[in-house]
Amino acid sequence: MSLRTYPGRLLAGTVSASALVLLLCGTVAVYLESEQDRTASVLSENIGSRVAASNAEESLNDLMALHRQGAMEVEPVHERIAGHLKEIESLADKDRERVLSERAWLGFTAYREALAAGRPANELLGLLREPLTACHELREYNAGQIEESDRDHRRAIRRMSWGLALVGGLGSIAGLVLGYGLARGLRRTIHQFLVRVQGASDLLGQELPPVEWDPKGIRPEDGADDLVRRVEQVVQKLHQREREVRRAERLAALGQLAAGVAHEVRNPLAAVILLVETGRRDPAAGGLTDEDLDLIEQELHRIERSLRGFLDYARPPRPEPTACDLADVVRDAAALTRARADQQLVTVRLALPPDPIPLHADPEQLRQVVLNLLLNALDVLPGGGEVSVAVAVAHPDGRFAELTISDRGPGISAHVLPRLFEPFVSGKDTGLGLGLVVSKRIVEDHGGTIRGENRPGGGATFVVCLPAATAEPMRSPANSPNGEPACQPCS
């Protein structure tokens, strides 16, 4: 685990575990609350039904007492009993309760009909015993239901307690596992870091002291602080060694450059000198012929091209960006190579979009890039073939433009492909190996990328990705945040 990404991973792991525990707690809490509400509702209904049955039973006893006394004003008691019976009926949610409620209503209705018919008190008292018995049975039934609901309610409370304890235990275990995993990952990362630093220090002849924990709580005088100081020393020496290596690489590149200049200039100069000396030794032959002069001119142009390539590599010109169209740049470069393509019987197929692709770039330098890639493709097709050039938008919002040049040649050799953009590396018999290096530098100076690869069906493909004019302004890789080209989607 990288130290750079460790805080983010720690936060992600903590948030994930916390979210999982929170979801589990919420689910358990909702379930337990629903169970609590259900049992409480059943208990409340049973209590209300029992109270209503008890009130109706009490009112019926009062009515019977009034009839025994021969009272005539019993209508208020009738209304009270009817109210209690209605409440019983509204709370009856079980079959037994509904049956007893119906018995009470029928008995009370029969009593009122008999009272309206003027029946004697003894007969009325007999009729009141039926609703009184129904209310008594209902009260006893509800008493049993209350006891059962109370037991169910207590079980729900116990389940809630155990559920909360289970959630708390799971949260604690998850915290311990997460903390152990994170601590182990951090320990492993620090150990790897120390091993790498120790390995680097061994290469540089430095020795890092071990850091030990003091169980007495006394701060070590020469532990972690000394480790940090030694690590800083190792890093400084590594930077110094890296600077020395870069200097050696620059000197080696300079030596390669000098050797390349000597090789590329000596051969054409030798041919020119030979022709001139031959003309001087035999003046009677009429001097240099037109063919000799053409050869001298070709060799001098060859020297000029070699020197131009060396100068572009050693001292690249600064780009002068302006508004331009990538399709126009490709057309101009293709026009410059048309004569050679026709001579080699090579077909150059252009696939250009109907709408312009605006760039904020140096058109001359981009034309040089396209020209280098086209000439490389023609070099591998001496006996004819086909070269495809395509320009397209490489991003859905038009932020990047992509140039693709493909050929049907032999492809890039395996030993050249990994070092394709290194100086003086070339798969051709003739050439300096600087064309792709200069092209890569120009593309990256424009904030783009370039890559080369072999095609599955044979041949090579080079892809150049450049930021369009609608994207952010051009910047060189040295000014980009991570030192990479700004045009990443095509790389």
N, C-alpha and C positions, 0 to 999 in steps of 0.2 A: 504494500500500500504506500503510495507516494505521500510524503509529508505535505506537499502542496495541496493535494486533494483530501487530506485527512479531515480537516474541519468540515468540509462539505459532506463527506461520507458520514462523519459523526452526527451532523445535523440531520441528514437524511435517515440514518438508522434510528435516531431518537424519535424523530417525527413519525416514522412508520410504526415503530413499536407503540408510541403513545396513542396514535390514531387507532391502532388495532385494539389496545386495551380500552380506549374510550368507547369504541364501537361495541365491544363486548359488554362493558359496564352499562351502556345505554340500552342494549338489547335486554339484558337481564333485568334492569330497572323497569323498563316498560312492561315486560312480562309479569314481574312481581307486582307492579302497581295495578295491572289489569286484574290479576288474581285477587289482590286486596280489595279492589272496588267491587268485584263480583261477590265475594263472600260478605262484604259489608252491606251490599245491597240486599242480598238474600236475608241476612240477619235483620236488617231494618224492616223488610217486608213482613217477616214472621212476627216480629215484635208488634208492628202496627196492627196486623190481623188479630193477634191475641188480645191486644188492648181493646180493639173494636168489639170482639166477641165477649170480653169481660164486661164492657159497658152495656152491650145489648142484654146480657144475662142479668145484670143489676137492674136495668130499667124494666125488664119483664117481671122480676120479683116485686118491684115497686108497684107495677100495674096489678098484679095478683093481690097484693096487700090492699090496694084501694078497692077492688071488687069485694074482698072479704068484709071490708068496712061498710060497703054499700054506697060508696062515693059515686057521684054522677059526673063530675068534672074530670074526665080522664083523657080528653083530647090532647092536652100538652104532652102527656106521657106517650100517646100514640105517635106524635110527631118526632119525639126524641128517639123512640124505638125505630121508626122508619129511617131516620138519619143514620143510626148505627148499622142497620141492615144494609143500607146503600154503601156505607164504607166497607163493610165486610165483602159485599159483592165486588167492589172495585179492587180490593186487595187479593181476591181469590185467583191465584195463578196455578193451583194444583187441582187435580181431579177431585180429591177428597174435600178440599175447601169449597169447590163449586157445588158439590152435592149437598153439603151441610148448609151452605148459603141458600140454596134453592128450597131445602126443607124448612128453614126458618121463615123464608118469605111465604111459602104456601100455608104454613101453620098460622102465621100472623094474619094473612089475608082471610083465611077461614074464620078466625076469631072476629075480625072486623065485620064480616058478613053476618055472623051470628049476632053480634052486638046490634047491628042495624036492624035485624029481624026481631029484636026484643026478647032474645032467649034469656033464660034465668042465669043467675050468677054461677051456680054450680057447673052448668054446661060450659059457660065461658072460661071458667078456671080450667076445666078439662082440656079445652081447645088451646089454652096458652101453654100447657105443659109440653106440647110438641115443639114450638119454636124455642122454648127454654131448654129442652133437652138437646136440640141441634146446636144452640149457642154454647152449651156446656161442653159437648163433644168437640166443637170447633176450638174452644179454648184449650182443652186438653191436647188436641192434635197439634196446635200451634206451640204449645209448651214443649212438646217433643221435638218439633222442628227447630225451635230456638236452641235447644241443647245441641242438636246435630250441626246447625249453622255455626254455633259457637266453637264446636270442635273443629269444623272445617276452617273457620277463621284463624284459630290458633295454629293449625297446620300451615296455613298460608304465611303467617308471620314467621314460623320456624323456617319455612322454605326461603323466605326473604332474607332471614339472618344468615342461613347457610350459603345462599347465593352471593350475598355481599362478601361473606368471608372467602368464598371461592374466587370471586373476581379480584379481591385484594391479594389473595395468595398468588393467583396467576400473574397479576401485575408485578408483584415482588419478584417472582421467579423470572419473568421476562426482563425486568430491570437488571437482575443479577447476571442472566445469560448475556444480555446486550453489553453490560459493562465489562464482563469478562472477555467477550469477543473483541470489543473495541480496545481494551487494554492490551490484549494479546497481539492484535494487529499493530498497535502503536509500538509495542515492544519489538516485534519482528521488523518493523520499518526502521526503528532506531538502530537495531542490531545490524541490519543490512547497510545502513548509512555508515555506521562505525567501521564495519568490515571494509567497505569501499574506501573510506578515508584512510584506514590503516594500510590497505594495499597501496594506495597512492603514496602514503608516507614511506612505506618500505621501498618503493621505487626511487624516492627522493632522498633516502637515507635518514628520514625523520622517525622518531619513536613517540607514540602516543601513550600517555599514562593511563592505567585502568581507573575507572570511576567506581568506588565502592560506597555502599550505604552504611552509615554509622548508626547502629541500633540505639546508641545512647542519645541520639538527637543532636550531637555536636556537629557543627558545620565543618566539613573538611576544608583545610586551608589550601590544598593543592589538588582539588578534584575536578569538578565540572568547569570552573573558571580556567584552570590550566588546560583542560581539554579544548575549550573554545579557542584559547590562545594558540594552541598547537594546530588546531584545524585551520585557523586563519593563516598561520605560517605555511602550512601545506598548500592551501589554496593560492597564496601569493607565489609560491615557488612553481606551482602548476601553471599559473598565468605567465610567469617568466619563461618557463620551458616552452609553453605554447607560442609565445612571441618569438623565441629562438627558432622553433620549428618553422613558423611562417616566414621568418627571414631566410632560413635555409631554402624553403620552397621557392621564394621569390628569386633567390640567387640561382637555383636550379632552372627555373623558368627562363631567367635571363640567359643562362648558358644554352638552353635549348633554342632560345630565340636567336642568339648569335650563330649557333650551328645551322639553324634553318636559313638565316640570311646568307651565310656563306655558301650553303648548298644550292639554294635557289638562284643566287646571283652568279655563282661561279660557272655553272653549266652553260647558260646562254652567253655569258661573256667569253667563255672559251670558244664557242662556235663563231662568234663575231670576230674575235681576234684571229682565229684560223683563216677565215675568209679574207680578212684584210691582209694578213701576211702572204697568203697565196697570190692575191692580186699584185702585191708589191714585188714578189719574186719573179713574176712573169708578166712584165708590162706589155710585151709584144702580143699577148693573148687578148688585149683590148680592155684590160681592167675588169672590174666587177660587172657581172651581167645583171639583168633585171631580176632573174631568179635569185641571185645572191643578195641583191638589195632587199627583195621581199623577205628572204630568210632573216636578214639582219633586222629588218623592221619588226618582224614577228618576235624575235628574241628580245629586242628592246622593249616591246610591249609586255612581254612576259616578265621582264625585270620590273617594269612599272607596276604591273598588277601585284607582283609579290611584295614590293615595297609598300603599296597601298594597303595590302592586307596586314602587313606588320604594323603600319602606322595606325590602322583602325583598332588593332588589338592592343597596342601599347598606349595609344592616346586617343580614346574614342571621343568623337565630337559630342558636345552637349546637344540634346534634342531641342528643337525649336517648335513647340506644339502650336498648332493652329487647327481650325475647323477643316475637316476633310472627310471624304467618303471612302470606306474600306474597299468597296467594289471598284471605284475608280483606280485606286492604288493597284489592285490586282489586275485590272485591265491593262494598265500601263506596263507593268512588269511582264505580263504575258505577251504584249506586243513587242517588247525588246527581245524576247526569246523565240519569236515566231520563225525567224529566218533559220536559226539553228535547228528548231524542231522540224521544219519542213525538209531541211537537208538530211536529217537522220530518220525521216519518215515516222515521226512521233506525233500522235494526235493529242492535243491539249484540249480537254473538255472543261469548260467553265460552267459552273452552276451558281449563278449570282441571283440574288433576290431582286424583284422588280422595284422595291422601295430602297432608297439609300440607307446605309448604316453609318450614321455620323460618328466620328471620333474626334477627340481633342488630342492630336498627336502630330508628330513630325512626318509628313508624307514621304519625304526623301528617304529617311531612315527605314520606314516601313517598306518602301519599294525595294530597298536593298535586301531586307529580310526575305521578301517574296522572291526576289531575283535569285538569291543564294539557294533557296529551297528548290526553285524550278531548275536551276543549273545542275544541282546535285541529282535531281531526278533524271535530267537528260544525260548525265554522265553514265548512269547505270543502264541506259537504253541505247547503246550505239547502233543496234541493228533494227530499231523501230519498236513501237509499242504504244502505250497509252498513259497519259498523266491526267489525273482528275483534280480539279481545283474547285472547292466549294466554300461559300461564305454564307453564314447563317447566324441567327440570334441564338446565343447559348443559354439564355435564362428567360423564364416566362415573363418577367417584367422588363425585359430588354436592357438589362444592366450590363451585359457582356456580349461581345461579338466573337465568333469563332471562325478561324480560317483553317481548312483542312486540305493538305496536298498529299495525294497518294500516287504511287507508281506501281507498275507491274514487273519490276525488276527482280533481282535475286534476293533483295532484302538486306538487312543489316546483319553482319556476321556476329557470332556469339561473343567473340572477344572484344569487339568494338562497342556493342550495345551498352554495357554498363558504364563505359567511359565516353559516351557519345559527345558530350559537351565539354570535354577536357581539351586543353590546347595541344596541338601537334598530334592528335589522334585522328586517323583517317583510315577508311577501308579501301581507298583508291590507290592505284599505283602512283599516280601523280597528284599532287595537292599538298597543301601545308597543314590541313586540319585546323584552320582558323575560321572558316566560314560559319560553322555552326556556333562557335564560341562568340563571334561578333554578333551573330543574329540573336543568341540568347541574351547577350548584354543589352542589345537595343530593346528587345521585348520587355525585359525586366525593368529597364529605365522608363518604360511606358506603363509600368504597373501591371504587366501581364505575365503569362507563363507560356512555355513552349515544351513540348515533349515529342519524342520519336519512338516508334514501335514497329514491329513487324506485323503484317497483315496475316490473318489465318490462311488465306488462299494464295499467299506469295506476294512479295513486294513489301514496300515500307510506307508508313503514314506518319506525317508530321502535323501536329495540331498546335495552332497558335491561338491563345485566348487573350483578348484585350478588353479593358473596360470601355464601354460606350460613352458618348458625350453626356448621356443622361445620368451616368453614374457619378461617383465622387471624383474630384479632380485627380489628375495623374500624379503619382508619387513613386519614387524609386523604392526598391526593397529595403534600402538602408534606413528609410524614414518610416517604414511600416512598423506597427506595434511589435510584431514578433519576428521581424527580420525576413519574412517571406513575402513573395509577390502578392499584390493586392487582389489579383484575379485568381481566386482559389477554386471556383466551381468547375473549371475545365481541367484542372491539374490532376 
